[in-house]
């Protein structure tokens, strides 16, 4: 099957600018983790997942954003996919509007009210187990953060997923190297991450999470695996990817760009050469 890699890369570039727009207009939100996750989310929603915005509650693959603070990237993808009007993005984090700082179930396309770190993978475990009991062949995909993986619940869920042989569960570790207070290696190092999930009897695929070809290949492999094991895709990324002053800068974990930063960030995103971006 032909895959439009360049089309996916162009879509990710456009949505990077949208992430800056969303957080700048709100003067609130989490741009860093949204920029690191966006390439993977674009591949999921515009290449791999079986979903229908016109029938969001039908039989479908289900995605859970466990690192719910990175909602600007998630909302940008949902709006682009057609789950709701793009005009809703202008109301991000405003009282009485649909798109709050963390995903809520009132938003079309949202499966899980994210916020409490470490819980999304637990919820996804339940969804995957329910699918097995219902003989539903669809996948459950969850994205977790590397800072989030310092939470004990992540490892309890990982142990339970392999015990219950949930090969319909795919977890994606957005390993962007930085959390709110600094580098994850300095706060609480989770490495060697691959060996840890392998020890928990997961299939493990490790990639550059900004290389669209690697992303697509990893998703194809994860969908094809049917060996009684859940699959972990370790997506090595850069927090703030595509905006130089945000890259690996923990200050932009939860800080919106000011006027000058916004103009500079937009210019840098517009200058991205998708042929070489990875």
C-alpha positions as CSV (number, residue, x, y, z in Angstrom):
1,X,0.0,0.0,0.0
2,X,1.3,3.4,-1.0
3,X,1.9,5.8,1.9
4,X,1.9,9.5,1.3
5,X,4.9,10.2,3.7
6,X,5.4,13.8,2.3
7,X,1.7,14.5,2.8
8,X,1.8,13.4,6.4
9,X,5.0,15.5,7.0
10,X,3.3,18.5,5.5
11,X,0.2,18.0,7.7
12,X,2.5,17.8,10.8
13,X,4.1,21.0,9.7
14,X,0.8,22.8,9.4
15,X,-0.4,21.5,12.8
16,X,2.8,22.7,14.4
17,X,1.8,26.2,13.5
18,X,-1.7,25.6,14.8
19,X,-0.3,24.5,18.2
20,X,1.5,27.8,18.4
21,X,-1.7,29.6,17.4
22,X,-3.8,27.8,20.0
23,X,-1.4,28.4,22.9
24,X,-0.6,32.0,21.9
25,X,-4.2,33.1,21.6
26,X,-5.0,31.5,25.0
27,X,-1.8,32.7,26.6
28,X,-1.9,29.3,28.3
29,X,-1.2,25.6,27.6
30,X,1.6,23.2,26.9
31,X,3.4,23.7,23.6
32,X,6.5,21.7,24.3
33,X,4.9,18.2,24.6
34,X,2.4,19.1,21.9
35,X,5.2,19.8,19.4
36,X,7.0,16.5,20.3
37,X,3.9,14.3,19.9
38,X,2.4,15.8,16.7
39,X,4.2,13.7,14.1
40,X,3.0,10.5,15.7
41,X,-0.6,11.8,16.2
42,X,-0.7,12.8,12.5
43,X,0.3,9.3,11.4
44,X,-2.2,7.7,13.8
45,X,-5.2,9.9,12.7
46,X,-4.4,10.4,9.0
47,X,-2.8,7.1,8.2
48,X,-3.4,4.2,10.5
49,X,-6.4,4.4,12.9
50,X,-9.8,3.1,11.9
51,X,-12.1,6.1,12.9
52,X,-15.0,8.1,11.5
53,X,-15.6,11.6,12.7
54,X,-19.2,11.3,11.3
55,X,-19.7,8.3,13.6
56,X,-17.4,8.9,16.6
57,X,-19.1,6.3,18.7
58,X,-19.2,3.4,16.2
59,X,-16.9,0.4,16.1
60,X,-13.4,2.0,15.9
61,X,-9.9,2.0,17.1
62,X,-9.6,4.1,20.3
63,X,-6.9,6.6,21.2
64,X,-6.2,7.7,24.8
65,X,-3.9,10.7,25.4
66,X,-2.6,9.8,28.9
67,X,-0.4,12.9,29.0
68,X,-3.5,15.0,28.8
69,X,-1.7,18.3,29.3
70,X,-0.4,18.1,25.7
71,X,-4.0,18.7,24.6
72,X,-3.1,21.5,22.0
73,X,-1.6,19.0,19.7
74,X,-4.5,16.5,20.2
75,X,-7.1,19.2,19.6
76,X,-5.3,20.4,16.5
77,X,-5.5,16.9,15.1
78,X,-9.1,16.3,16.0
79,X,-10.1,19.6,14.4
80,X,-8.1,18.9,11.3
81,X,-9.7,15.4,11.1
82,X,-13.2,17.0,11.3
83,X,-14.4,16.0,14.8
84,X,-15.3,19.6,15.4
85,X,-15.0,23.0,13.8
86,X,-11.6,24.7,13.8
87,X,-13.2,27.8,15.2
88,X,-13.5,25.9,18.5
89,X,-9.7,26.1,18.8
90,X,-10.0,29.9,19.5
91,X,-11.8,29.0,22.7
92,X,-9.0,26.9,24.2
93,X,-9.0,27.1,28.0
94,X,-11.8,29.6,28.1
95,X,-14.7,29.2,30.6
96,X,-17.8,27.8,29.1
97,X,-16.0,26.6,25.9
98,X,-15.5,23.0,24.8
99,X,-11.7,22.7,24.7
100,X,-10.3,22.8,28.2
101,X,-6.6,22.4,29.3
102,X,-7.0,18.7,29.6
103,X,-9.3,16.6,27.4
104,X,-12.9,16.1,28.6
105,X,-15.6,13.7,27.4
106,X,-17.8,16.6,26.1
107,X,-15.3,16.9,23.2
108,X,-16.0,14.8,20.1
109,X,-13.2,12.3,19.5
110,X,-12.1,12.2,23.1
111,X,-12.3,8.8,24.8
112,X,-10.8,9.7,28.1
113,X,-10.8,12.7,30.5
114,X,-7.0,12.9,30.8
115,X,-5.2,14.8,33.5
116,X,-4.0,12.6,36.3
117,X,-0.7,11.2,35.1
118,X,-0.2,7.5,35.1
119,X,-3.9,6.8,34.7
120,X,-4.4,6.8,30.9
121,X,-2.6,3.5,30.4
122,X,-4.7,2.0,33.2
123,X,-7.9,3.1,31.4
124,X,-6.6,1.8,28.1
125,X,-5.9,-1.6,29.7
126,X,-9.6,-1.7,30.6
127,X,-10.6,-0.8,27.1
128,X,-8.4,-3.4,25.6
129,X,-9.6,-6.1,28.0
130,X,-13.2,-5.2,27.2
131,X,-12.5,-5.5,23.5
132,X,-11.1,-9.0,24.0
133,X,-14.2,-10.0,26.0
134,X,-16.4,-8.6,23.2
135,X,-14.4,-10.2,20.4
136,X,-13.9,-6.6,19.0
137,X,-10.8,-6.7,16.7
138,X,-10.1,-3.0,17.0
139,X,-6.9,-1.6,18.6
140,X,-6.6,0.6,21.7
141,X,-3.7,3.0,21.5
142,X,-2.4,5.2,24.4
143,X,0.3,7.8,24.4
144,X,2.2,8.3,27.6
145,X,5.1,10.7,28.5
146,X,8.5,9.8,29.8
147,X,8.0,12.1,32.9
148,X,4.7,10.3,33.4
149,X,6.4,7.0,33.3
150,X,7.9,7.8,36.7
151,X,4.4,7.0,38.1
152,X,4.0,3.5,39.6
153,X,0.6,3.0,38.0
154,X,2.3,2.9,34.6
155,X,4.2,-0.2,35.6
156,X,1.3,-1.9,37.3
157,X,-0.7,-1.5,34.1
158,X,2.2,-2.7,32.0
159,X,2.5,-5.9,34.1
160,X,-1.3,-6.5,33.9
161,X,-1.4,-5.9,30.2
162,X,1.1,-8.7,29.4
163,X,-0.4,-11.0,32.0
164,X,-3.8,-10.7,30.2
165,X,-2.1,-11.1,26.8
166,X,-3.5,-7.9,25.4
167,X,-2.0,-7.9,22.0
168,X,-4.7,-5.4,21.0
169,X,-3.1,-2.7,23.2
170,X,-0.5,-0.4,21.7
171,X,1.3,2.1,24.0
172,X,3.4,5.0,22.6
173,X,6.1,6.5,24.8
174,X,6.6,10.1,23.7
175,X,10.2,10.1,25.0
176,X,10.8,13.9,24.6
177,X,13.5,13.9,27.3
178,X,12.2,16.9,29.4
179,X,9.5,17.3,32.0
180,X,8.1,20.3,33.8
181,X,11.1,20.8,36.1
182,X,14.0,19.7,33.9
183,X,15.5,16.7,32.1
184,X,13.9,13.4,32.9
185,X,17.3,11.8,33.4
186,X,18.0,14.2,36.2
187,X,14.6,14.1,37.8
188,X,14.0,10.3,37.7
189,X,15.6,8.4,35.0
190,X,13.4,5.7,33.4
191,X,16.1,4.3,31.2
192,X,16.8,1.7,29.9
193,X,13.1,2.0,28.9
194,X,13.2,-0.6,26.1
195,X,14.7,-3.3,28.3
196,X,12.2,-2.5,31.1
197,X,9.2,-3.0,28.9
198,X,10.8,-6.1,27.3
199,X,11.2,-7.5,30.9
200,X,7.5,-6.9,31.3
201,X,7.0,-9.1,28.3
202,X,5.9,-6.4,25.8
203,X,6.9,-6.2,22.2
204,X,9.1,-3.2,21.9
205,X,9.8,-1.1,18.8
206,X,12.1,1.9,19.2
207,X,12.1,4.8,16.6
208,X,12.9,8.4,15.9
209,X,9.5,9.9,16.6
210,X,10.0,12.7,14.1
211,X,10.9,10.5,11.2
212,X,7.6,9.9,9.5
213,X,8.8,6.8,7.6
214,X,9.9,5.2,10.9
215,X,6.6,6.1,12.5
216,X,4.5,4.6,9.8
217,X,6.6,1.4,9.7
218,X,6.3,1.1,13.5
219,X,2.6,1.5,13.4
220,X,2.3,-1.1,10.6
221,X,4.3,-3.5,12.7
222,X,2.3,-2.9,15.9
223,X,-1.0,-3.5,14.1
224,X,0.3,-6.7,12.5
225,X,1.6,-8.3,15.7
226,X,-0.7,-10.9,17.1
227,X,1.5,-12.8,19.5
228,X,-0.3,-12.5,22.8
229,X,1.8,-9.5,23.9
230,X,1.0,-5.8,24.1
231,X,3.3,-3.5,22.1
232,X,5.3,-0.5,23.2
233,X,6.5,2.0,20.6
234,X,9.3,4.1,22.2
235,X,9.1,7.3,20.2
236,X,12.4,9.2,20.8
237,X,11.4,12.8,20.3
238,X,12.6,16.4,21.2
239,X,10.4,18.5,23.4
240,X,9.4,21.6,21.4
241,X,10.6,20.1,18.1
242,X,10.6,22.6,15.3
243,X,10.9,25.7,17.4
244,X,14.5,26.3,18.3
245,X,14.0,28.2,21.6
246,X,11.5,25.6,22.8
247,X,13.5,22.5,22.0
248,X,14.5,20.7,25.2
249,X,13.6,23.8,27.2
250,X,11.6,22.8,30.3
251,X,10.3,26.4,30.6
252,X,8.0,25.7,27.6
253,X,6.5,22.6,29.2
254,X,3.6,24.7,30.2
255,X,4.3,28.3,29.0
256,X,2.6,29.9,26.0
257,X,4.7,32.1,23.7
258,X,4.6,35.9,24.0
259,X,4.3,38.2,21.0
260,X,7.9,38.1,20.0
261,X,8.3,34.3,20.6
262,X,5.1,33.6,18.7
263,X,6.3,35.5,15.6
264,X,9.7,33.8,15.8
265,X,8.2,30.4,16.3
266,X,5.8,30.7,13.4
267,X,8.6,31.9,11.1
268,X,10.7,28.8,12.1
269,X,7.9,26.4,11.5
270,X,7.1,28.0,8.1
271,X,10.7,27.6,7.2
272,X,10.8,23.8,8.0
273,X,11.9,21.8,5.0
274,X,9.7,18.7,5.2
275,X,12.1,16.8,2.9
276,X,14.9,16.8,5.5
277,X,12.8,17.2,8.7
278,X,13.2,14.3,11.1
